[in-house]
Amino acid sequence: MHQVNPCIRCGKERIKWAERTILINSSKAKITIYVCPDKECQKIVEQELAAKEAKRLSFINKKRNSFAKKPAVT
């Protein structure tokens, strides 16, 4: 059975780019990376994903720092 795997930006069907097997807690897991066949579109998608990840990490750090600054309740 063929699954549809469209690009999140342009909708073209993504293609398999790389495949790896990793070891997690003595179990093997297979990771498959798919990319958009349009190289320019893929660059934009990667930039958007990197920006989202940076924003997420910034939020986590801000939240972590706000907890560190609160005085201990005694």
C-alpha positions as CSV (number, residue, x, y, z in Angstrom):
1,M,0.0,0.0,0.0
2,H,1.4,3.4,-1.0
3,Q,1.0,6.2,1.4
4,V,0.7,9.8,0.3
5,N,3.5,12.0,1.7
6,P,3.0,15.6,0.4
7,C,5.3,18.5,1.0
8,I,4.0,20.7,3.8
9,R,4.6,23.8,1.6
10,C,3.9,23.0,-2.1
11,G,2.0,19.7,-1.9
12,K,4.3,17.8,-4.2
13,E,4.9,14.2,-3.2
14,R,8.1,14.0,-1.1
15,I,10.9,11.5,-2.0
16,K,13.1,9.3,0.2
17,W,16.4,11.0,0.8
18,A,18.1,9.1,3.6
19,E,17.5,6.1,5.8
20,R,19.3,5.2,9.1
21,T,18.9,2.6,11.8
22,I,19.6,3.7,15.3
23,L,19.8,1.9,18.7
24,I,17.5,3.1,21.4
25,N,17.5,1.3,24.7
26,S,18.7,-1.9,23.0
27,S,16.0,-1.7,20.4
28,K,16.6,-0.8,16.8
29,A,14.6,2.0,15.2
30,K,14.6,2.9,11.5
31,I,14.6,6.6,10.6
32,T,13.6,7.6,7.1
33,I,14.0,11.2,5.9
34,Y,11.8,12.5,3.1
35,V,12.3,15.8,1.3
36,C,10.5,17.8,-1.3
37,P,11.7,17.1,-4.9
38,D,11.9,20.9,-5.5
39,K,15.2,22.0,-3.9
40,E,14.2,25.6,-3.5
41,C,11.0,24.6,-1.7
42,Q,12.9,22.2,0.5
43,K,15.3,25.0,1.5
44,I,12.4,27.2,2.5
45,V,10.8,24.4,4.5
46,E,14.0,23.8,6.4
47,Q,14.3,27.5,7.2
48,E,10.7,27.6,8.5
49,L,11.3,24.4,10.6
50,A,14.5,25.9,12.0
51,A,12.7,29.1,12.9
52,K,9.9,27.2,14.7
53,E,12.5,25.2,16.6
54,A,14.4,28.3,17.6
55,K,11.1,29.9,18.8
56,R,10.2,26.7,20.8
57,L,13.7,26.6,22.4
58,S,13.5,30.3,23.2
59,F,10.1,29.8,24.9
60,I,11.5,26.8,26.9
61,N,14.5,28.9,28.0
62,K,12.4,31.8,29.0
63,K,10.1,29.6,31.0
64,R,13.1,27.8,32.7
65,N,14.6,31.2,33.6
66,S,11.4,32.5,35.1
67,F,11.2,29.5,37.4
68,A,14.9,30.0,38.4
69,K,14.2,33.7,39.4
70,K,11.3,33.0,41.7
71,P,12.2,33.2,45.4
72,A,11.9,30.0,47.4
73,V,8.8,29.8,49.6
74,T,9.6,29.1,53.2
